[in-house]
Each structure stands twice: as structure tokens, then as C-alpha cells.
Amino acid sequence: MDDVVNLPLHQRLSHEFRQRITEGIWAPGSQLPSEAELCREFGTSRGPVRQALAALRSEGAVIGGRGRPPMVRGQVQSQSFSTFMSFTEWAQTLGKVPGQHTLEVARRAASPAAAAQLMLDDGAQAVEVFRVRFLDGTPAMIERTTFIPDVGRLLFDFDTDSGSIFAYLKRHGADLSSARHTIDAVAATDRDAELLHQEPGTPLLRERRLTSTAGGHPVEYSDDRYLPSLTNFTIENNAQHRANLVRIHTA
């Protein structure tokens, strides 16, 4: 305890805030007192309070920012590889309401990264979809998806705000048989941060997915960026079946 007393004020505050979360005084999902209330309670200015809250945000114990009131992070929802293809299906299995807001559906030249994954020539046309995905109305993921033209053209007859793109494509005969997923961490860009109501540089979980037909032809490439405070990913193995999880050295 003496060690805590000797810490700078903002560190003492972050210690106190962690204790309140651990002891359930500030319950998961609850809104924290305002900065003004915390300043009055601890007899300090906003600077140390903001530093303490920023430390808890960086640890994932607190979410919110950019004008939104800070909240204690609820239980992180885990997405398994068995439902990995569909955000909508996964959300529904949790009893959550999935949602989406489409920012763009466009036909244009594929980006170099997407073209390489989809085995398209440089400058070849593709269909790109840019959406924000929600869990119970809270922004949870940014979805940037590129489809080969023969598949993506179907989306111009679909309201992409209405639900699952994969479910729609499957109903219309698209062959979406297998996918390879690569998971890493990235910092939120200014645009990511704005859409997810976070600070620029906030760590995000990135899933890059390459979806192929039964014959192995790539048809979709996606760069999805999740708030780790709202979701994570699990993979399950057993003695009879071992999932093909590959660790990639990126240095």
C-alpha cells in the first residue's frame, strides 16, 4: 500500500479505479462518474483524472471516448471459427442484435493488396463494400470487403444495410466454401477511430479473410477491424480434429 501512496497522482487514481472495477463497485457495462464528479471526489484537476482513465482504456478495462461517456467494459464476446464467416450469425448466437451501416458499395479498380489476394490483374475492376458493424447498437467492427466482379455485382440489387452479405450471396448461388483467416493487431486510423467512437491509435484486432470456392478460386478478400473490448476470437481443437492454425512470423 505504501508503494501506491508514493506513486504520482494519476497512477494512484488509476489504481483506485481498477479496484472499484475489480470489486464490482463500478459494474461491467455501467457508466463511470463524469470527470467533473471524479475531480470533486478526489480534489484534483481534470488532468490526472484523464490520465488515469486513459490508462484504463489502454488496458481495455474502460471503453468510450471522443465525446462518449466512459463505461466499464462488459464481458468480451468471443467469436469462434465455427461462425467466423458471418458476423450476423455470430451476433445472433449471443442473443445480440447485429447491425450495419453501409458507407459505400462501389465498382472500381481493386487495391493492390486485394488484387494480389484475389489473383486479379493490376487495375482490374472489383466490387468494394465499406460498412460499420454493430452489436446492440454499439460500433464493434469496420468491414472493408472486396469481391470479384461476378460475385460482387449481385450486391447492387441488395440493401447492404439489411443484413448478412454472405447469407444473401449464398441464397443467390455464390460458392463461398472455405476461408483463410489472418489475425493481427493494428492501430486505429483517424477514420477508424471516428467510426468506432475511439481515440486515434486505439489497438484494434484485424481479421484479414480470403474466401474461396469449392474449387479453390478466391472470390472475396476482407480487412475487418474489431474493437477488442467488444470481441475476441477462439479456436477449438480436440484429439480427433485439430484445426489448421498456422503461426506466421512477421518480423
N, C-alpha and C positions, 0 to 999 in steps of 0.2 A: 504493500500500500504506500510506503514511503517513496518508492520509485515513481508511482503515479503522481504523488503530490509535487515532486520535483520536476515534472515534465512541463513544457510550455503549455499555456492555457488551452490552445486549440487541441492539443493532444489529450489533455485532461478531459475536455469536453467530449471528444470522440470516444474516449474510454467510458465515460458516463453514459453516452448514448448507446453504445454497444451493450452495456449492462442492462439498460432498460429494455432493449430488444430481446436479449437472452432470457431475461426474467419474465417476459410477456407483458411488461408494463406498457410497452408500445407493441401491440399485437400485429402479426402478419396481416398485411392489407390495410392497416389503419393509416390515417394521415397524421403526420408529425405536427407538433405545435409549430406555429409560424415563427419565422426568425425573430420577429419583434417580441413574441412571448418568451422565447428562449433567452433573448437578450435581457429581458426583465428578470427572469428567474435566476439567471447566473450573474447578473450585474455586470454585463460586458457589452462591448460594441458588436456590430454585425460581422466584423472581420473574422474573429476567432470562431464564431458560430458557423459561418460559411465554410471556413477551412475544415472544421470538424465534420460538417455534412458532406463536403466534397470527398473526404477520406472514406466515409461510409459508402458513398456512391461508387467509388473506385473499387471497393471490396464487394460490391453487389448487395450490401445489406439494405441499402436505401435506393429507391428509384425516383425519377422525376427530375425536373429542372427545366430551364428555358421557359420560365413563366408558369410551370405546373407545380403545384404544391408537392413537397417531398412526401413519400409514403414508404412504409416498411415493406420490403419485398415479401410477397406471399410465397407459397411453396412453388418451386420451379417445376414447370410441367415438362416431362421428359417425352421426347418423340423417339419411337423405336424404328428400326429399319423395316419392320413389317408394314408400317403405314407411311413410309418415308416419301412415297411418290405423291401423296395427296395431303396438303395442309388441311383441306376441308375435312377429310375423313378423320384425320388425327384429332382435330379440334372437337369433332362431334363425339369421338370415343371418350373424351374427357368431360363431356357434358358442357362444353364451352360453345359459344355462338361464334362461328367463323365469319369473317367479313373481309371485304376487299374494296379498295378504291383504285380505279384504273386511271393512271396518269397519261398513258399513251399506248396505242396499238398502231404500228406503222410498218410499211414495207420500205426497206432501204438496204443499202449495202451492209452486209454483215461486218461486225467489228473484226479486227484481225484475230482476236482470241476465239471468238465464236466460229469464224470461218475455218480456223485450224482444227477445232474440235469436230465440226460438222463436215469436214472434208470438202469444203466449198472453195472455188477459185477466188483469188483476191478480187474484191469488188463485186462478187456475186450477190444477188438480192436474197434477202431473208425477211421474215416477219418477226418484229420485236414487240414484246409486251413489257410494260413497266407498271407495276402495281405495288400498293402498300397493303399488307395483310394484317388483320386484326383478330384478337381474342377478346370476346366480350366487350368490343368497342375500343380496346386499347391497342395502339400500334405495336405490333410484335415482330414484323419482318418486312423487308423490302425485297421485291422479286423483280429481277431483270432476266427475261427469258427470250431466247432466240430459237425460232423454228425454221426448218427448211420450207421453201415456198409451198410444196404440195400439201404439207400439213398445216402450216400457218394460215393459208388462205381461208380455211374453214372458220377462223376466228372473226372474220369480217361480217359473218352472219350471226355472231354470238355476242350477247351482252356480258362482257367480261367482269362486270360488277355483280353479276347474278349468282356466281358460284364457281365451282371447280372447272378449270380449263381442261384438265386431264379427263374428268368424267365426260365432259361434252365431246372431246375428241374421240374417246373410245366409243361413245354411242354412235358416232358418225364414221366408224370403221378405221380409225387411225391405229396403227400397230405400235403400241407402246409396251414392249415386252420386258425390257430389262433396263437397269440404270446403274451407273457407276457414280459414287459419291466421294468427293474430297472435302474434308473438313479442316478449316484452319481459322485463325483469328486475324481480324483486321481492325483498324481504327475507323470510326465513323467519319466520313467526309462531311463537309458543311451541309451538303444536300441530304445525306443520310440522317444527320443529326436533326435537321429541320423536320423531316418526315416522321422520325421516331420520337420527337419531342425530347431530345437529349442534347448533351453538350458535344461540340466537335471533338473528335479524338476518343469518344467513348468506345471501349472494346466491344466488338461485335463478333458473333460466331458466323463464319461464312461457309455455306454449303454450295459447292460447285457440282452440278449434276449433269451428266451426259446420258440421255435416254436413247435407246436403240430399238430397232425392230427385232423380231424373232430371228431374222437372218443376219443381224449384227450391223445393220446400216444405221448410222446416227441420224436422229431426226430432231432432237431438241437439246439445247445447252442452256443452263440456267446458272445465274450467280445470285444466290439468295443470302440475305444478311439478317440474322436474328439477334434480338436482344437476349443476352444470356441470362438476364434477370427474369425472363419470362419462359424460356425454353432451353433445354439441352438435348443431347442425343444419347441413346443407349444402343448397344449391340449385345445380343444374347447368343451364347454358344452352349452346346451340350455334347455329351460323349458321342452321340450318333451323328450330329450335324454341326460342323464348325463353319461359321460364317467366314467369308473370304475377306478378312480385314487386313489391309496392307498398310504398313507404316512407311512413310516416304520422308527421306532426309532432304531438307530444303536448303541447307546451308550452302 
